[in-house]
Amino acid sequence: MGIQGKEEDVRAAYAYAGEAVVDYRPLPAANEFHQCPAKYRFYFGGNRSGKSEANIGFDCSAYALGIHPHRDTPDKAVIWACADTWEMVGKLLWGEKLKRYLPAKAINNIQWHNKGSDIPREIKLSNGNAIEFKAFQQGRELFQGRPIDACYVDEQCTRDSEQIFQEIQARLIDRNGFFAQSATPIKPQPWLEERVVSDLATDAAFYANLNDNRRSKGGHLPDEEIDNMINEWPEEVQTTRVEGKFASFYGVVYKTFSRQVHVIEPFAIPDDWERWRSIDWGFNNPFVCMWLARDRDNRFYVYNEHYRPQMTLGQQAEAVKRISGDERYLCTYADHDAQDRAEFAKLGIQTRGARKEIRGGIEAVQRCLKIQGDGKPRLFFFNTCRHAIREHSAYHYPEGTDLRDPKDEPVKKDDHTCDAVRYLIYGVEGPRAGVIIPRVA
C-alpha cells in the first residue's frame, strides 16, 4: 500500500511522511481493514500477525498525518490512541509503533506523562492535528466529555470494557468520528463477541492469521519462528493466538464451548421430545428459568430462557407460565431453597431440588459440549438465548496470586444460566439419574 499516486507526489509524501509509512506493505487482511469505510472496525489477529502494525502503526499514523489513502482527515483532528495501561501506551503505542511511523519533522511538540519520560500524554503535529493517549486503567470517568474524530485501540481493555466503549462511542458522535481496534481476544468479553457476530451495519470485523505472516507466504516472519511459537502455546488458546478468533480462554470452564458449533437457529421442538425446566432463584441477582429439550439421539437443546431481576416470586411464576404455554415437562429442577420452592408450589409450579455438586455438574455439561463421533456435540443453544450464550462463554475460574492458589470453583458472577443448565443436565445424566418422573405441567 504505502503512498500511491504520481511519482513526484510519492516523493513529496516520502519526504513528509518518512520511510515507515511510505514503505508499508499490508498483508491481505490488513489491506481490507484499511480500505473499509465502517464506523467501527475490529481487527482481530493472532500474536505477531501484524494487526498492531496495521492499526496503530500505519492506519493511525497515516490518518494523523493527513495522508490516509482511504479516509479524509479533518482540520485540527483530535485522535485518541488507547491501550490497557500506561506501560503499554509507552512501550507499544509509542515505543514500538508511532515513534517509528511518525517522522520527527512532522511532530511539533510532545507532552510527556508524569509516569515516565518515555510515556507520551499528547503529540501535537505540525499540521495542527493531535494524538491524545489514554490508558483504560484510568477508568470510565476519564473517557468522558471530549469530542474526538477517531479512536484507535490496541489490545483488549481488561476492566469495564463495555462501559468504556460506550463512553468512546459518545465521544465520536459530535464529529462523526470512527473507531478502530486491534486485539488478540484472549480474555473473555462476551459483549464484544456478540457485537462482532451481530453483523451491525456500522461494524466490520477482520481477522489476521499468524500463518499469513510466514515468509513462505509473502509475510515478514521466518516459518521456523512461527512454528516454535505455536508449539509453545497451550492447545486451548491456539485458535485465538493463531487465528485471532474468539475461542477458549485461560481459566474458562467450558473450553470447548463455541458459538460456531453450539449456537444454532431456533426451530419448532417436536411434540414427542422430552422437555424440562430449571430454575436458579434470584432477586437482586437475576431469577433464571431455562427450558431444555432432548431429541431421540440424546442431544439437549436450550431453547428458551427467562432472565429477570427484582420481581416477586408471583411475578416470576406468571412469566414462567406464560412462556411455558401448554407444554408439559418431565421435571422442573430448582436450586435448594425450601421457602421459594414451597411458594412456587402454591403458585402452581412444582419443582424438584437440584443436585448442586459443582464439579460433577460441570463435568456432565462438558461431556455434552464435547464433539461426538458424528461431528456434533450433545448440547446446543438457540441463538435467542442470549444470556445463556454470554454466560457460558465467559464462565471462568478465579486467578491465583503470588500468595494464594486459585479456588477450584468458578467465579460466582454472571453464572446464573450456567447454574440452571448444570442443575438440569446433572439431574438427568449424573449419578443416580434416570428415575422415571411423570410429565407435569
C-alpha positions in Angstrom: 0.0 0.0 0.0 2.2 2.9 1.3 1.7 6.2 -0.6 0.3 5.8 -4.1 0.0 8.2 -7.0 2.2 10.2 -9.4 6.0 9.8 -8.9 6.5 13.4 -7.9 3.6 13.2 -5.4 5.1 10.0 -3.9 8.5 11.7 -3.5 6.9 14.6 -1.8 4.9 12.4 0.5 8.0 10.3 1.3 9.8 13.5 2.3 6.9 14.4 4.6 5.8 11.0 6.0 9.0 9.1 6.3 10.0 5.7 5.3 7.8 3.6 7.5 4.5 4.9 6.2 5.6 5.1 2.6 7.2 1.6 2.5 4.4 -0.1 4.5 3.1 -3.2 2.7 0.0 -4.7 4.2 -0.9 -8.3 4.4 -4.2 -9.2 2.7 -6.5 -8.9 5.8 -4.8 -5.6 6.7 -5.4 -4.3 3.2 -9.2 -4.9 3.6 -9.1 -3.3 7.1 -7.5 -0.1 5.7 -10.0 0.2 2.8 -13.1 -0.4 4.9 -15.3 2.7 5.5 -17.1 1.2 8.5 -17.5 3.5 11.6 -16.4 0.7 13.9 -13.6 -1.5 12.6 -12.3 -4.5 14.6 -9.1 -6.1 13.5 -8.5 -9.4 15.4 -5.4 -11.3 14.9 -3.0 -13.9 16.4 0.2 -12.9 18.1 2.8 -11.4 15.7 0.2 -11.4 12.9 0.8 -7.7 12.1 -2.5 -6.4 13.5 -1.0 -3.7 15.7 1.4 -2.7 12.9 -1.6 -2.2 10.6 -3.9 -0.4 13.1 -1.6 1.7 15.2 1.5 1.8 13.1 0.1 2.6 9.6 -3.6 3.5 9.9 -3.4 5.8 12.9 -0.2 7.5 11.7 -1.4 8.0 8.1 -4.7 9.4 9.4 -3.0 11.8 11.8 -0.5 12.9 9.1 -3.5 13.5 6.7 -2.3 11.1 4.1 -4.5 8.0 4.8 -5.3 6.5 1.3 -8.9 5.8 2.2 -10.0 8.3 4.9 -10.0 12.1 4.8 -8.6 13.8 7.9 -10.5 17.0 9.1 -8.6 20.1 10.1 -7.3 20.1 13.7 -8.3 16.5 14.2 -8.3 15.1 17.7 -7.3 11.4 17.8 -7.3 9.1 20.8 -4.7 6.3 21.0 -5.6 3.8 23.8 -4.1 0.8 25.5 -4.9 -1.0 28.7 -2.2 0.5 30.9 0.2 3.5 30.7 3.1 1.0 30.5 1.5 -0.4 27.3 1.0 3.2 26.0 4.7 3.9 26.4 6.1 0.5 25.2 3.6 -0.5 22.5 1.7 2.5 21.1 4.6 4.9 21.2 7.8 2.9 21.5 7.1 0.2 19.0 4.7 1.8 16.6 4.0 5.6 16.5 7.6 6.6 17.2 8.7 4.7 14.1 5.8 5.8 11.9 5.6 9.5 12.8 8.7 11.3 11.4 10.3 13.8 13.8 9.8 16.7 11.4 6.0 16.1 11.5 5.9 16.4 15.3 5.6 19.9 16.7 5.5 19.0 20.4 5.2 16.1 22.8 3.8 16.4 26.3 5.1 13.6 28.4 3.2 11.8 31.1 4.3 12.2 34.7 4.6 8.4 35.0 7.7 8.4 32.8 9.7 10.3 30.2 9.0 7.6 27.7 5.2 7.7 28.0 3.5 10.4 25.9 0.3 12.1 27.0 -0.2 14.1 23.8 1.5 14.7 20.5 0.9 17.9 18.6 1.7 17.5 14.9 2.9 20.3 12.7 -0.3 20.0 10.6 -2.5 21.0 13.6 -3.7 17.5 14.4 -3.3 16.0 17.9 -2.9 12.5 19.2 -4.0 12.1 22.8 -3.1 9.0 24.7 -5.4 7.2 27.1 -5.0 4.1 29.4 -8.0 2.1 30.3 -6.7 1.8 33.8 -7.8 5.5 34.2 -11.4 4.3 34.5 -14.6 5.2 32.7 -14.8 8.7 34.0 -11.7 10.0 32.2 -13.2 8.9 28.9 -16.0 11.4 29.2 -16.6 14.9 27.8 -14.3 15.3 24.9 -15.5 15.2 21.2 -13.0 13.3 19.1 -12.5 12.5 15.4 -11.1 9.0 15.8 -10.2 6.4 18.5 -7.5 3.8 17.9 -7.2 1.0 20.4 -4.6 -1.7 20.7 -5.4 -5.0 22.5 -8.2 -5.6 25.0 -9.5 -3.4 27.8 -9.4 -5.6 30.9 -11.7 -3.5 33.1 -15.1 -2.0 32.5 -14.6 -2.7 28.8 -18.2 -2.4 27.7 -18.8 0.8 29.7 -15.6 2.4 28.4 -16.5 1.5 24.8 -19.9 3.2 25.3 -18.1 6.3 26.5 -15.9 6.3 23.5 -19.0 5.9 21.3 -20.4 9.1 22.8 -17.2 11.0 22.2 -17.3 10.2 18.5 -20.9 11.4 17.9 -20.3 15.2 17.7 -17.6 14.9 15.0 -18.9 11.8 13.3 -15.7 10.1 14.2 -14.7 6.4 13.8 -13.3 3.6 16.0 -10.6 1.1 15.2 -9.3 -1.7 17.4 -6.7 -4.4 17.0 -6.6 -7.2 19.5 -5.9 -10.9 20.2 -9.1 -11.7 22.1 -7.5 -13.9 24.8 -9.7 -12.6 27.6 -13.5 -13.3 27.6 -15.6 -10.4 26.5 -19.0 -11.8 25.6 -20.5 -8.4 24.8 -17.8 -7.7 22.2 -18.1 -11.2 20.7 -21.9 -10.8 20.5 -21.5 -7.4 18.8 -19.0 -8.8 16.3 -21.2 -11.7 15.3 -24.3 -9.5 15.0 -23.4 -8.1 11.6 -24.3 -4.5 12.5 -24.4 -2.1 9.6 -21.9 0.2 11.3 -19.4 -2.5 12.1 -16.8 -4.6 10.2 -14.5 -7.3 11.6 -11.3 -8.6 10.1 -9.0 -11.5 11.1 -5.3 -11.7 10.7 -4.0 -15.2 10.7 -0.5 -15.7 12.1 0.3 -18.2 9.3 -0.3 -15.5 6.7 2.8 -13.7 8.1 5.1 -16.5 7.1 7.9 -15.6 4.8 7.0 -18.6 2.7 3.6 -16.9 2.1 5.0 -13.4 1.5 4.9 -12.3 5.1 7.6 -11.0 7.4 8.4 -13.8 9.9 10.5 -16.9 9.4 8.4 -20.1 9.2 10.5 -21.7 11.9 9.9 -18.9 14.3 6.1 -19.2 13.8 6.2 -22.9 14.2 8.1 -22.6 17.5 5.6 -20.1 18.9 2.6 -22.2 18.0 4.1 -25.3 19.6 4.7 -23.4 22.9 1.1 -22.3 23.3 -1.4 -24.5 25.2 -3.9 -26.1 22.8 -6.8 -24.3 24.4 -5.6 -20.9 23.2 -4.1 -21.8 19.9 -7.1 -20.9 17.9 -7.2 -17.4 19.4 -3.4 -16.8 19.3 -3.1 -18.1 15.7 -6.3 -17.0 14.0 -7.5 -14.2 16.2 -10.9 -15.9 16.7 -12.9 -15.8 19.9 -12.4 -19.3 21.3 -11.5 -20.6 24.7 -9.5 -18.6 27.2 -7.2 -19.2 30.1 -9.2 -20.3 33.1 -12.5 -20.7 31.2 -14.7 -23.5 32.5 -16.2 -24.7 29.2 -13.2 -24.7 27.0 -15.0 -26.4 24.1 -17.9 -24.1 24.0 -18.0 -22.3 20.7 -20.7 -20.0 19.1 -19.8 -21.5 15.8 -20.5 -25.1 17.0 -23.0 -24.9 19.8 -25.3 -21.9 18.9 -28.0 -22.6 16.3 -31.0 -21.1 14.7 -34.3 -21.8 16.5 -36.7 -24.4 15.2 -40.0 -25.9 16.4 -39.4 -28.5 19.1 -41.2 -31.7 18.1 -44.0 -32.7 20.5 -42.5 -36.1 21.2 -39.2 -34.8 22.6 -38.6 -34.8 26.3 -38.7 -31.3 28.0 -37.5 -29.9 31.3 -37.2 -26.6 33.0 -34.6 -25.5 35.5 -34.6 -22.5 37.9 -31.9 -20.5 39.7 -33.6 -18.2 42.3 -32.7 -14.6 42.5 -34.0 -11.1 43.3 -31.2 -8.6 43.1 -29.4 -11.2 41.1 -31.5 -12.3 38.2 -34.1 -15.0 38.6 -33.4 -17.5 35.8 -35.5 -20.2 34.3 -34.1 -22.3 31.4 -36.0 -24.6 29.0 -34.3 -27.7 27.6 -35.4 -30.4 25.3 -33.8 -33.8 24.3 -34.1 -35.4 21.0 -34.1 -39.1 20.1 -30.3 -39.0 19.6 -29.8 -37.9 23.2 -28.9 -34.4 22.3 -30.0 -31.4 24.5 -31.3 -28.1 23.2 -31.5 -25.0 25.3 -34.5 -23.4 23.6 -35.8 -20.7 25.9 -34.8 -18.6 28.8 -36.3 -16.2 31.3 -33.7 -13.8 33.0 -35.2 -11.1 35.2 -34.1 -9.5 38.5 -36.2 -7.6 41.0 -39.5 -9.3 40.5 -41.6 -11.0 43.1 -41.9 -14.8 43.0 -45.5 -14.3 42.0 -44.5 -12.2 39.0 -41.7 -14.7 38.1 -44.2 -17.6 38.3 -46.6 -15.8 35.9 -43.7 -15.2 33.5 -42.6 -18.8 33.6 -46.2 -20.0 33.0 -46.7 -17.5 30.1 -43.5 -18.7 28.4 -44.3 -22.3 29.0 -47.8 -22.2 27.5 -49.4 -25.6 27.2 -46.0 -27.5 27.2 -45.6 -30.4 29.6 -42.3 -31.2 31.4 -40.8 -34.3 32.9 -39.5 -32.1 35.8 -38.7 -28.6 36.8 -35.4 -28.5 38.7 -34.7 -25.7 41.1 -32.0 -24.5 43.5 -32.3 -25.7 47.1 -34.4 -23.0 48.8 -37.3 -24.6 50.6 -39.2 -21.4 51.1 -39.0 -20.4 47.4 -39.9 -23.9 46.2 -42.9 -24.0 48.6 -44.2 -20.7 47.4 -43.7 -21.7 43.8 -45.7 -24.9 44.5 -48.6 -22.7 45.9 -48.4 -20.7 42.6 -48.8 -23.8 40.6 -45.3 -24.8 39.7 -43.9 -27.9 41.3 -40.1 -28.2 41.5 -37.5 -30.8 42.3 -34.5 -29.9 44.4 -31.4 -29.8 42.2 -28.2 -31.7 42.9 -25.7 -28.9 43.3 -22.4 -30.7 43.2 -20.4 -28.2 41.1 -17.5 -30.4 39.8 -19.8 -33.3 38.9 -22.3 -31.0 37.3 -19.6 -29.2 35.2 -18.2 -32.5 34.0 -21.7 -33.6 32.9 -22.1 -30.4 30.9 -18.6 -30.7 29.4 -19.5 -34.2 28.2 -22.5 -32.8 26.4 -20.4 -30.0 24.8 -17.8 -32.4 23.5 -17.9 -33.2 19.8 -19.1 -36.8 19.3 -18.1 -39.4 16.7 -20.6 -37.9 14.2 -19.0 -34.5 14.4 -21.8 -32.9 16.5 -22.0 -32.1 20.2 -24.8 -33.2 22.5 -25.7 -29.7 23.7 -27.0 -26.8 21.6 -28.2 -23.3 22.4 -30.8 -21.5 20.4 -29.4 -18.1 19.4 -32.3 -16.4 21.1 -31.0 -17.5 24.5 -28.5 -14.6 24.6 -27.9 -14.6 28.4 -27.1 -18.3 28.4 -24.7 -17.9 25.5 -23.0 -14.9 27.0 -22.6 -16.6 30.4 -21.4 -20.0 29.2 -18.7 -18.4 27.0 -17.3 -16.3 30.0 -17.8 -18.8 32.8 -14.3 -19.0 34.4 -12.2 -20.0 37.4 -10.6 -17.2 39.5 -6.9 -16.3 39.0 -4.4 -17.1 41.8 -1.9 -14.7 43.3 1.7 -15.0 44.5 0.4 -15.9 47.9 -2.7 -17.9 47.2 -3.7 -20.6 44.8 -6.9 -20.1 42.8 -10.1 -21.7 44.1 -11.2 -24.9 42.3 -14.7 -23.5 41.8 -15.8 -21.0 39.1 -16.2 -17.3 39.9 -19.7 -16.6 41.4 -20.6 -13.8 38.9 -22.7 -13.9 35.8 -23.2 -17.6 36.3 -27.0 -17.9 36.7 -27.8 -19.6 33.5 -24.8 -21.8 33.9 -26.1 -23.0 37.3 -29.6 -23.7 35.8 -28.3 -25.6 32.9 -25.9 -27.6 35.1 -28.7 -28.5 37.5 -30.8 -30.0 34.7 -28.1 -31.9 32.8 -26.6 -33.3 36.0 -30.0 -34.2 37.3 -30.8 -36.0 34.1 -27.4 -37.6 33.3 -25.4 -37.6 36.6 -25.1 -40.4 39.1 -28.4 -41.7 40.4 -30.1 -40.0 37.5 -32.7 -41.8 35.3 -35.5 -42.0 37.8 -38.8 -42.1 35.9 -40.7 -39.0 36.5 -44.2 -38.4 35.2 -44.7 -35.4 32.9 -46.1 -32.4 34.8 -47.5 -29.1 33.6 
